[in-house]
Amino acid sequence: MTVALLGLGLMGRPMARTLLAAGWPVIGWNRSPLDPALTAGIPLAATLAEAAQAETLILMLSDSAAVDDMLARLDPLLWAGQLVIDMGSSDPLRSPAHAAALAARGIGWVDAPVSGGPEGAAAGTLAIMVGGAEADVARAWPILSALGRPTHVGPAGAGHTAKVINQLIVGLTIQAVAEATALAEAYGLDPALLRAALAGGFADSKVLQIHGARMAARRYIPGGKVTTQLKDLRMAAAMAAAAEIDLPHLRDTITRYETLVAGGYGDLDHSALHMLLAQKTTS
């Protein structure tokens, strides 16, 4: 089964390399030109039409608008028997419509967003939330298993719903870790020693260990960008509003990420939420 990975950003590149290392015949394509050094080792399609010849198309794009645009561009190029896997963080409400439109043409659809960042993509240890029909999911399963640990959570759209919930947890946990790190710093505690002390306890998490280290070092090189986290939290807020559920901590965290974007920090890692508190503790 040939695979085209459309979207060679922070996640797409390590995902492509992991699939190649696992023996999958992968070709990559990106909407905008990239520095050749970034795509070293990844075979590239010269055109979207060339990439669309693959049996399986993986979309790793920035948002739902990008997915809509990509599917529109792919529309005249797709053929019956193909499988489209959307592995980005997209709007769950759009996925069933995409699945139905493609199914009418004999094309499969799976939404399979991921969590674990570029590190997890490179190691093949991503958590993968899978939505789609049983037959389509079965076809996608070997590819997804090469990238991490897939879990089939329901029909089309369910995977993207699970990812929005994942991002709600991640965003609010980053907020908690940022506050904890700022408080530790204000009282002269070494954040690295604090993380070591909390490791294995109820307060421990990957966010504490990975993002907490970035906060303490003031190294906000993006694994997941502020703008991406904000986009996902806004989707969670829209879903909560539709379900008439009040999520006050979500509202507060959205406001803080909006402050970062307004300050010109949208391209930093989402752990940069700590900046808003660090400025106060050092002033």
Buried (B, 14 or more C-beta within 10 A) or exposed (E): EEBBBBBBBBBBBBBBBBBBEBEBEBBBBBBEEBEEEEBEEBEBBEEBEBBBBBBBBBBBBBBBEBBBEBBEBBEEBBEEEBBBBBBBBBBBBBBBEBBEEBBEEEBBBBBBBBBBBBEBBBEBEBBBBBBBBEEBBEBBBEBBEBBBBBEBBBBBBBBBBBBBBBBBEBBBBBBBBBBBBBEBBEEEBEBEEBBEEBEEEEBEBBBBBBBBBBBBEEEBEBBBBBBBBBBBBBBBBBBBEEEEEEBEEBEEBBEBBBEBBEEEBBEBBBBBBBBBBBEEBEE
